[in-house]
């Protein structure tokens, strides 16, 4: 089948996010054809080029989110009236949810609105898309004074929430600018029969703007939509637009808009595939139907960790290892204080912190951690003339002692995670592949990943963290049992093969229940049951008749008849 893969700021750009996962998915599903539709976040990302693509990636189409040029189309009176009606409906639905949408958690706004408001928002969204497709000029209309006045009327309307009513002119301009940027995918030319309209399935690799082209392909061509969220876009928006970044009215209105958009995506998608239970709860609280949710864990390559997992004796029995990015969210301060308590119980214990700082903030944080370690653990020497040694070491991957990531995990008997904020703990899964016992803080998807194969303690609790580490350092047999169980769990749930097999099954499930219905004719005008004959998959050369889409009213015999269709080029490439 032909898959329209929708990405935002990720694959196939060299500097994209989540590019490795998408690349593994495309390469692993070689029996399908992929058309990649990528939204870029910056000029630098776009100019950086693409990663090498496999043969099943037939083509790539890109569009920028960071800029949009006005097509120069000036709306006439009827088009202006049509735009005003649709935009007024959209911002009215946004304003109605502004009070609830100003919250900071799921259920405070997106899923709390009535079905009528959800319908109004969706109809207005598709109305704007239809206007852009038929008339053009949507970018200019969204940037016009009329759009700002329409937004102001919605905020000042009787019954509007107090938060929206208090929006000032600068606030309205900020919100209008943000809406124009968020609605830019409506203006793309991706939705005809030569684009997403020819796909059998749209797979959005994130919510928000990445899923918006999928919504429009579903609206215009009936193409089913699959949405995968390994990080919830709505939650990221809430965290990014904090109290210090914008006025209360701006935060409330934008939170309401993104909540409405997320609810529309969750309502229209045939299947949602969150990457963990935490993301699943967000989707359910935002209105997603539980029966259409399938949890699919991210797939990770386990081959390079295999040797470490098969050789548990390589570790130092007195060493704790922390591996990750050095940043405040990892709470290395608590880890260092916990290790001070560990040293009181186990004087021979050592702690290896392996990781690189993230940006200037990370560099500063690493400096503070080094200073704290020097204060808590003065260099110890056996005699007056001996060189002191600190039980805490700060290292990076590539150093002589830890040339590779598997070597870092192999060096310790226990792997520790001390984060206060964590999404899906990739480092924890890597440690599980290596067969290492783990001590982790209860944050993000840690408990879901670990299951019963490791110790979990409350975050920001150095005493509990120290007790768990001491318990494992003193019990080698328990460490070995937990490490073996962790490795078996990781190999069962978190491999690339498991991820690819899950999506292959979901693709078939969606297409079998929601086929795209197309009627095609051959050159003689006779109906063509299959655009790609079954024998085209058999080795050898076969004559495939040229096909052309039917651009007239359907005959009675063809009404409601599903016909599988792809472009002739797809059949040619399948030989």
N, C-alpha and C positions, 0 to 999 in steps of 0.2 A: 504494500500500500504506500501511498505518498503522504508523508508527514510534513506539515508546516511547523517547524520548530521556531518558537518565538522567544527571543532573549532581550534583556535590557542591560546594557553595560557589561556584557559577559562574552560568551562564546559567539563568534569565532575570533574575537579580537585578541591580540597577543597579550594585552594588559587587562583582559576582562576578568570579572569575578566568576567563580564556579565554572571556569572553562574546562577544567579537568573532568568534572562529572559529565558535562555535556559531550565532550569528546569521546569519553568511554561509552556513553549511550549510543552515539551515532556509529561508532566503529563496531560496537557489539551487536547492533541490529542491522547487519549487512543485507538481510533479505528485504529490507524496506528502502525507500528512497526519501531523502530529506531535502526539503527546501528551507533554507535558514533565513529568517527575517529578524535582523538585529537592529536594535535601537542603541545608538552610541551616546555616551554621556559627555564627551568632550572632543574637541578637534584633535587633541593629542592622541586620544585613544583611536579615533578614526584613522589618523595618519600612520599609526603604528603598524597597520596591516593585520593580516590574519595568520592564525596558526595553520600548519599543513592540514589539509582536509582529505578525508578518505573518498574513494570513488562514489560512494552512495550519497554523498553531499552534492546534489546536482547543481545547485546554484545558491548564491548568497545575495540578498538584497538588504541594504542598510538605509537607515534614516537617522538624522540627528535629533536628540531631545534638547540639546543645548541651544539650538537656533531654529528658526523657521522663517522662510522668506514669504512675504505677501505675494500671491500670484497676480496681483494687479487687477483682479476682477472687482468691479464696483457693483454692488447689489442694486437692483431696481426696487421700486416701491413694494412689489409683492414679495420679493426675496427678503427685504428688510423686515417686513411684517412677520414673515415666517421665522426669521432668525430671532426676532424679539420674543415671539410667543414661546419658542422652544427654550431659549436661554432663560426667560422668566420662569418657566416651569422648573428648570434645573436648579436655579439659584433659590427658588421658593422651597424646594425640597431640602436644599442644603441649609437654608436659614432655619427651617422647622426643626432640624436636628442639631442646631448649634449649641443649645444648652446642654443636651445629653452628650454631644460629640466632644465637648470640652473636657470630658473625663480622661482618665489615663489608663483605662483597662478595658478588656473586652466586655461587651454587654452594656457599657455606659452610653453607647450611641448607635453604632452601626446596625446591630440587630434589634435595637429597641424600638425602631420606628414602625409605623403601621404599614400594612401591605399596600395601602393606597399611595403613601409617600414613595415607597419603593417602585411602584408602577410609574408614578409621575416622573421620578428621576430617570428610570430606564427609558421611558418613551421619549423624554426630552433629549437624552443622550443619542438615541438612534435618530431622532428627528434632525439633530445637528449634523450627524454623519450623512444622512440622506441629502441635506442641503449642500454639504461640501461636495458630495459626489455629483450632484446634478447641476449645481450652479457655480461651485468654487467660491473663493472669496471669504472662507471661514476665518482664516488667520486675521485678515483685516477687520472683520466684524468683531472678533473676540478682543481686539486691541482698541476698538473704537470707544468714543465717549458714550455711545448708546449702551454698550455693555456695562460700563461703570454706573450709568444712571439706572439701568435695569436692576443691577445688584443693590444699589442704594434703596430703590423702591421696595425690594423684597425685605431688606433689613428694617425699613421704617414702617412696614405694613402693620395694620392692627393684628395683634395676636403673635407677632414675632417675638422670640425670646429676648429677654433683657440684654443678654450678652451681644446678640446681633444688633439690637436697637442702638447700642452705645458705640457702634463702629464709627470712627471718624473718617474724613476723606482720605488721609494717608493710609488708613487701614483698608478702606475699600479699594484703593489703587493696588495695594500689595496683594490682596486676595484676587482681584481681577487678573493681575499679571500671573499669579500662580495657576489660576484656572486655565488661562490661555496656554501656558506651558504644558500642563497636564493633559489638555485635550488635543495636542498636536497630532497624535496618531489618527484622529478623525479625518485629517486632511490628506492622508497618504493614498497613493493609487495602488494599494496592495490587494484590493478586494474583488477584482474582476476575475473572469474565467481563466486568465493567464497567470493569476497570482494565487492568493489563498483560496479563491473560489474553486480552484482545481484540486485542492487537497482533499484527502479522505479524512484527515484528522488534524486539528491544530493542537499542538502541545506547547503551552506556555510554561517556561521554566521559572516563573515567579508571578506573584500577583501584581496589582497596580498597573502601571503603563504597559508592561510586557504582555498582560492578558487582554488589554483593550483591543488590539487588532484581532484577537481570537473572538471576542464578543461581536465585532463587526462582521467577521467572516461567517459566524453563525447566523447573524441577522440577515445578511445579504444573500448568502449561498447555502445556508443550512448545514454548514460544516460543524461537526461536533467538537467540543472544546474539552481538553484535559489540562488541569492546572496543577503544577507541582510547586510546593512551597517548602523549602528547607529553612528559610527564615521568613517570618510573617512580615510582609511589607507594611501592614497597618501598625504593627507594634513598633517597627523601625521608625515610622513617621512620628508616632507619639514620643519616642525617646529623643528623636532629633529636634523636634519643635518644642523645646522645653520652655519653662517660664521666663528664662533669661534671653530667649531668642526673638520673641515677638510679643505684640500687645495681646491682651486676653481675647479681644474680638477676633483678631487674625487667627490665633491658635484654635479658637472654637469653630470658626467657619471652615478652616482648612481640615481640621479633624473630622468635621461632619462630612465634608466632600469626600475625603478618602474613605471614610466609613461607608458612605453610600456606594462608592465605586466598588469597595471590597464586597459588600453585600450583593451587588448586582453580579459580580464575577462568580461568587459562591452559588448564587441562585441559578445562573445559566449554565455553569459547567456541568458536563455529563458526569465527570468523576474528578474528585480532588484527591491529591496524594501528598499529604503532609509528611515531613521527614521524621516526626516524632510526636509523642502524645501531647507535648506542650503546644505545638503548632496546631494539632488537631483540636484542642480545647478552644483555642482562639477562633478557629473556623466555625466551630459549632455555636459559640456564643455570638458570632457575627451573622448567624442565620443559615449556615450550611446544613443541608439535610444529612443526617448521620448515615443514612443508607448509601450515600454516594461518596463516602470517604474511605480511602484505602491508605493505611500507613505504609510507606515504602522508605526504608532506611537508606541513607546515602551509601553507595558502594565504594569500597576502598580496596586498593591493590594490596594483597597480603604477601606477595612472593618475597619481597626483600626482608620481611620480618620472620620468614619461615625458619631460617637457620637458628635465630635467637630463640624462637619458641621451642625448637627441638633440642636445645642445649641449655637447660635451666642452670647447669652448674657453672656457667661462665660468670655469674654475678658474684659480687663481693657481699657476703652475708651481713655485713654491718653498715651497708651504704643505702641511703635514701636518695632517690633521684626525682627531680622536678624538671619537666621538659615543656617548653612553650614559648609564647611571645611575652616579653617582659613589658608589662603595663600595669597600671594601678588596679584594674579589675581582677588581676590574678592574685592579689593580696599576699604578696611575698612577705610582708611585714608579719602577718600572723604565722606564716610558715617558719620564719626565723625565730619568733618567740616560742613557737611550739617545739622547735628543735632544741632550744635551750633547755626545755623541760625533758626532752628525750635524753640529752647528754647527762642529766642528773641521774637517770635510771640506767643508761647504757653509755658509760664514758668513752667507749671505743667507736661510737657511731659517727658517721660522716654524712654530709649532705652535699650533693652535687646539683647545682642550678645550671641547667643547660638551655640557653635561649638567647635570642637577640632582641634588643629594644625596638619598639615601634615608634618612630618619629621622635621629635624633640622631647615630648612629654615622657616617652619611654626611656630616653637617655637620662633625663633628670631622675626618673624613678629608679633606674638602675644604680645611679650614684648614691641615692639615699639608702638603697638596700645594701650596697657595699659598706657604707658608713655604719649602718646598724649592725651588720655582721662583724665588723671590726670592733664595735663596742661590746657586743654580747660575747664574742669569742676572741679574746686577745691571742695573738700567736703563741702557741705552746712549744716549748723547747725542752729537751731531755736534760740539758745542762747549760751552764753559763756561756760556753763557747759554741753551742749548737745553734743551728738556724731554726727559727720558730716555724711552726706549721699551723695553719688555720683549718679547722674541721669543715669549714664551709668553702666551697670553690665555685666561682662563676666562670662558666665556659660557653663556647659557641660551637655549633656544628662546623666541622672542618678543622678544629684544633687538633693537635697531635694525639691528645687523649681520647677525643670523640670525633673521628673522621667522618662518620656517617650517623644518621638518625638511629638506625638499629643498634649501633654501638653505644649510644647514649642510654637506651633502655636496657641493654645487656649489662651495663656496668653496675646496676643496683639490684638489691634484693626486693625492694618495695618502691613502687612508683607513686608519687604523691601529687594530688591536684588540690589546690587551696583556694580556688576562685570564689568570688562573691557574685560574679555575673558570668554566666556561661550559656551558650546556645547548645549546639550539638558537640560534645567533647571529643573531637577528632583524636587528640593526644591520648585520651583514655583508651580508645579503641586500638590505637597502635600498641599501647602497652599490653592490652589483652591479646593481640596477635602474638606478641613476644612471650606470652605465658607468664607475665609478672603479676604478683599480687598487688593490689592497689588500695590506697586510702584516699577518699575523695570527700569534698564538701557537697552537701545536698543543694545543688543549684542547677537550673536548666534541665536538661534531659539526662543528668548523671544517673539517677536511680533507674530510669528506663534502660539505659545502656548497660549498666553494671548487673542488673538483676540481683541474684544472690551470690555473685562471684567476687565481691570485694567489700571492704568496710566503708561506710558512709557516715559522716559526722556533720553537725550543723556548721554553717559558714561562720566566720569571725569568732571561732571558739578554739584558741590555741591549746587549751588544756585537753579538750576532747580529741583534737588532732594528734597531740602528743601521745595520749593513752593508746589510740589505735595503732600508731606507728610502733610503739614499744611492744604491744601485744604481738604484732607480726614479726618483729625482729627477734623475739624470744622463742618463737615457735616455727622452726623450719618446716616441719611436716604440714602445718596449716598453710604456710606460704605456698608450698608445692601444690596442695590440693586446690587452693583458690586460683593459683595461676593456671593449672590445667583446665579447671572449669571455665575460667575467663577465656582462654584460648578457644575452647570448643564452642562457647557461645558466640564469640566474634566470627569464627569461621562459618557458623550457621546463619547468622543474621546480617553481617555487615560487609560481605564481599561484593566485588564488582559483578560477579556471576549472578548472585542473588538479586541484585538491583536490576540488571538487564532482563533476567527472566521475568521479574515482576512486571516491568513495563511492557514486555512483549505480550504477556497475558492480558494486561489492561487494554492495550491497543486493540487486540482481537475482540475483547469483550465490548468495547465501545462501538466499533465498526459493525459488529454483528447486531447490536441493538439499535444503532442510529446510522444506518447507511445513508450516504449522500445520494439522492435520487437525481439522476441525469438521463436524458433521452438523447441519443446520438444517431445520426444517419450516415450512411456511406455515400460515395459519390453519385450513386444512382438514385438516392433519395429513399432507399429502403431502410427499415429499422435495423440497427446493429445491436444485437443483444449484449455483446461484450466488446468494449473498446480495446481490451488486451486479451486476446484468445488464450485459453488455458494452455494450448500447445506452445505458446511463446516461451514458456518456462522450460521446455524440453530442449536439450542441446541440439544444435543444428540451425539451419536457416529456414524461415517460414515466411510466407507472403502475408503481410498484414495490411488490410485495406486502409486507405486514407479515410479519416473520419472528419466530420465537421459537426459542430454543435447545431442543434435545432433552434432556430430563431423565429419560430411562429407558434401559434396555439397548438397545444398537444392534441393529437387525434384521440378519439374515444378509447381505442384499444390500448393507448399508452398511459391513460390516466392512472396515477398511483403506482405504476410499475417501476420498481427499483432496478436501475441498470448501473453496474459498476463501470466507471470510466476514468481513464487517465490519458495523458497526452501520448500521441504515437511515439514520441521520442523515448518515453519510458519503456515501451515495449521493445523498441530497437535496442536500448541499453541492457535489457534483460537477457538478450540472447547470449 
